[in-house]
Each structure stands twice: as structure tokens, then as C-alpha cells.
């Protein structure tokens, strides 16, 4: 059952929540619904577009989308598992804004428990469904500082090639001089084009992409040290990596790892 085929049913159903667990690459075009949406990304990365913002939802993070919010949701890899819940609209202040949070162990366990339902409408009065009510309420009670990672995109042909190059070599010692030479541009022209199309600098884009990849590695390689992950993402020192991680996520990599395991 495809989500877009049942959006109308989700909006009109009198039941408390609809649950769907998906594992494949997917790009949901701009849409909205009358229910609040919780989506948890288990492995891989998802992307959500709202108004002029292109936000990244890393592995082991959840996304809250308030009812009637136009958005586009993209899952970039076929192995990414997306757990989504569509709740009746809440009146609490916490649930009125689109936000992304790291998921703590308790929330992850409740989401895992919910896998007993899939492509189903559920009432909270049904057996074990009180866990879904607990999941909904715990979001506001246990979530801390939201994460706001933005990785802008552009359809400009040269920028597409530049970002592909960055993605393929993010763990190397990339410099503005190297990239501008590689694309036959002066550093000034390169920087101006990059800023115009992506509304950010090359260095900020590279930093964000590296941190996103490091979050994926923290989840996949729990036996690797923080220093090994830092080196795998192009950082020469653990201090530089930890500071960049803190700047973009609001926590140290060691703190996020503790939340994951």
C-alpha cells in the first residue's frame, strides 16, 4: 500500500493514528495532510523541504511535521527505514512547529514496539495501543534541543557536478583552491557561484556534509572510536571534529552515540 494512495483515508479516518513502516528509496512530492506526522529515520538519511528550507534528517533522528504543513519528503537510499505515524492534531505548543530531534533510547524502543502494526489505523483503546499514546506524549517530555542541519541543493549543472565531487571526496583534504582549479574557475568566481546557488559557503557546505556522514558512521560503526570516525570524515583532529559536531547538532559526538546505544 503506497502512502499517497491513502492520504485521503488518513485524513478522514476517525481512528487515533495510522502507522506505516517503509524501507526503500522514496520521494514524496509536495503535499500536506490534516494529521500530525512523526517520522523516525533508522539508518541512512531523509530530507524534508518546507518553504525555502531543505532540511536533513540524519539516522536515529525523528521529524515532527504539524498538520496542514506543505512539505516534500525524500528518502535517499533504498536501505533507509522510515517509521511514520499520523496522529490526530494536538493542541500542545510543542507540536505546532516542524522540528528534528535526536531520538533517545526510550523513544526508539517504543517505535520498535510499534512494528507489530503496519499500514494500519489504530485506536488508543485497542490492546497495547497505549504505547502509541505514550510515544506521542514522550516526544514533548524527553526531547531536548532540536537539530537544524541544512544541505541546500541546486539544479545548476556546474553546481550539481561540484556537489557530487564534494560528496565523493568529503573525507579528503578539500580546499577552495583545489575545487576552483578542478572546475576551471577562479576562486572568486567559484565562491560567488557557490554562494549564489546554494546560499552558503563551500566550507560551510563541506562541514555540514561531513557531520551528516559522521552521524551515519556513529550509528553503523559503534565499535569505531570517535577519533576514527573523525578521520573517516576528513578531520585531522578529534577536537576540530567535536567542535564542528557540537556547532551543528548541539551535542558532542560522544553524547549522540550514548543516545543511540
C-alpha positions in Angstrom: 0.0 0.0 0.0 1.5 3.3 -1.1 1.2 6.3 1.2 0.0 8.7 -1.5 -2.8 6.3 -2.3 -4.2 6.5 1.2 -3.6 10.1 2.3 -7.3 10.9 2.0 -8.1 7.9 4.2 -5.5 9.1 6.7 -7.2 12.5 6.8 -10.7 11.2 7.2 -10.3 8.2 9.4 -11.8 8.7 12.9 -9.1 6.4 14.4 -6.3 7.9 16.5 -3.2 7.0 14.5 -2.1 5.5 11.2 1.2 3.6 11.2 3.5 2.7 8.3 7.0 1.3 8.2 8.8 1.6 4.9 12.3 0.5 3.6 13.1 1.8 0.1 14.1 4.9 -1.7 11.2 7.3 -2.0 10.5 10.9 -3.0 7.1 12.2 -1.8 6.2 15.3 -3.8 4.9 18.5 -2.1 1.8 17.5 -0.1 0.1 18.1 3.2 -2.4 16.3 5.5 -4.8 17.1 8.3 -2.9 14.8 10.8 0.3 15.5 12.7 3.2 13.3 11.4 6.1 11.7 13.3 8.8 10.0 11.1 11.8 8.2 12.6 14.8 7.6 10.3 16.5 4.3 11.1 19.8 4.2 9.2 20.5 6.4 6.2 19.2 9.9 5.7 16.0 11.6 4.8 15.4 15.1 3.5 12.4 17.4 4.1 11.6 20.6 2.1 9.4 23.2 3.7 9.0 26.6 2.1 12.6 27.6 1.2 14.3 25.3 3.6 15.9 22.0 2.7 16.5 20.1 6.0 18.4 16.9 6.7 17.1 14.2 9.0 20.1 12.0 9.9 20.0 8.4 11.1 18.5 7.9 14.6 16.6 11.2 14.4 12.9 11.9 14.2 11.0 14.5 12.3 7.8 16.2 13.6 5.5 17.7 10.9 2.5 19.6 12.2 -0.9 19.1 10.5 -1.6 21.1 7.3 2.1 21.9 6.7 3.0 21.6 3.0 6.2 19.6 2.7 8.2 17.3 0.5 9.9 14.2 1.9 12.7 12.3 0.3 14.4 9.1 1.4 17.7 8.9 -0.4 18.7 5.3 -0.1 16.8 2.0 -0.5 18.1 0.7 2.8 16.8 3.6 4.9 13.9 2.5 7.1 11.3 5.2 7.7 8.8 4.6 10.6 5.9 7.1 10.3 2.9 7.8 12.5 0.0 10.1 11.7 -1.7 11.3 14.8 -4.8 13.4 15.4 -3.8 17.0 15.6 -2.5 18.1 19.0 -3.1 21.4 20.7 0.1 21.4 22.8 2.7 24.1 21.8 5.4 21.6 21.3 3.6 20.0 18.4 2.9 23.2 16.4 6.3 23.5 14.6 8.2 21.4 12.2 11.4 20.2 14.1 14.0 17.5 14.0 15.4 15.8 17.2 17.8 13.0 18.1 15.8 10.1 19.3 16.6 8.8 22.8 16.6 5.1 23.7 13.1 5.2 25.2 11.5 6.7 22.0 13.5 4.2 19.8 12.2 1.3 21.9 8.6 2.4 21.6 9.0 2.9 17.9 10.4 -0.6 17.6 7.5 -1.9 19.6 5.1 -0.3 17.1 6.3 -2.6 14.3 3.6 -5.0 15.3 1.3 -2.7 13.3 2.0 -1.7 9.7 -0.3 0.0 7.2 -2.9 0.1 9.9 -5.3 2.5 11.5 -5.3 2.1 15.3 -7.4 3.4 18.2 -5.8 4.0 21.5 -8.4 1.7 23.1 -7.0 -1.3 21.3 -4.7 -3.8 23.0 -1.2 -2.4 23.5 -2.1 0.8 21.7 -1.5 2.8 24.9 2.2 2.6 23.9 1.5 4.8 20.9 -0.1 7.4 23.2 3.0 7.2 25.4 5.2 7.7 22.4 3.3 10.8 21.3 3.5 12.4 24.8 7.1 11.5 25.4 8.2 13.5 22.4 7.4 16.7 24.2 8.6 15.4 27.6 12.0 14.0 26.7 13.2 15.9 23.5 15.9 18.4 24.1 17.4 20.9 21.6 16.2 20.4 18.0 18.8 19.8 15.3 18.7 22.0 12.2 21.0 20.7 9.5 20.5 22.3 6.1 22.1 21.0 3.0 20.9 23.1 0.1 20.6 21.9 -3.5 20.7 23.5 -6.9 19.7 22.4 -10.4 22.6 24.5 -11.9 24.6 22.0 -14.0 28.0 23.1 -12.7 26.9 23.2 -9.0 25.5 19.7 -9.4 28.9 18.5 -10.6 30.6 20.4 -7.8 28.5 18.9 -5.0 28.8 15.4 -6.5 32.6 15.9 -6.4 32.4 17.1 -2.7 30.3 14.1 -1.8 32.7 11.7 -3.4 35.8 13.2 -1.7 34.4 14.7 1.6 36.9 12.6 3.6 39.9 14.1 1.8 41.7 17.4 2.4 39.5 19.5 0.1 40.4 23.2 -0.4 38.8 26.0 -2.3 41.9 26.2 -4.5 41.6 22.6 -5.5 37.9 22.8 -6.4 38.2 26.0 -8.3 41.2 24.6 -10.3 39.3 21.3 -10.9 36.4 23.2 -12.4 38.4 25.7 -14.3 37.3 28.7 -12.3 39.0 31.4 -10.3 38.5 31.1 -6.5 36.4 34.3 -6.6 34.2 33.1 -9.4 33.8 29.7 -7.8 32.8 31.2 -4.4 30.4 33.7 -5.9 28.6 30.9 -7.9 28.5 28.6 -5.0 27.1 31.3 -2.7 24.5 32.4 -5.3 23.2 29.0 -6.0 23.4 27.3 -2.5 23.2 30.4 -0.2 26.1 29.1 1.8 29.9 29.0 1.5 31.9 26.0 0.2 33.4 25.5 3.7 30.1 25.5 5.5 28.6 23.1 3.0 31.6 20.7 3.4 31.3 20.9 7.2 27.6 20.1 7.1 28.0 17.2 4.7 30.9 15.8 6.8 28.8 16.0 10.0 25.9 14.3 8.4 28.1 11.4 7.2 29.6 11.2 10.7 26.2 10.7 12.2 25.6 7.8 9.9 29.0 6.3 10.8 28.3 6.7 14.5 25.2 4.6 14.0 26.8 1.9 11.7 30.2 1.5 13.3 29.6 1.5 17.0 32.9 -0.2 17.6 34.9 2.6 15.9 36.4 5.3 18.1 35.3 8.9 17.8 38.8 9.7 16.5 38.5 7.0 13.8 35.2 8.5 12.7 36.6 12.0 12.7 39.5 10.8 10.4 37.0 9.0 8.2 35.1 12.3 7.7 38.2 14.4 6.8 39.0 15.8 10.2 42.7 15.7 11.2 42.0 16.2 15.0 39.2 15.0 17.2 38.9 18.5 18.7 38.1 20.1 15.4 35.5 17.3 14.7 33.9 17.5 18.1 33.6 21.3 17.9 32.0 21.2 14.4 29.7 18.4 15.6 28.6 20.5 18.6 28.1 23.6 16.4 25.7 21.8 14.0 23.9 19.3 16.3 24.0 20.9 19.7 25.9 18.0 21.3 29.2 16.2 21.2 29.6 13.0 19.1 30.1 11.0 22.3 26.7 12.3 23.6 24.9 11.3 20.4 26.5 7.9 20.5 25.2 7.3 24.1 21.7 8.1 22.8 22.0 5.6 20.0 23.2 2.7 22.1 
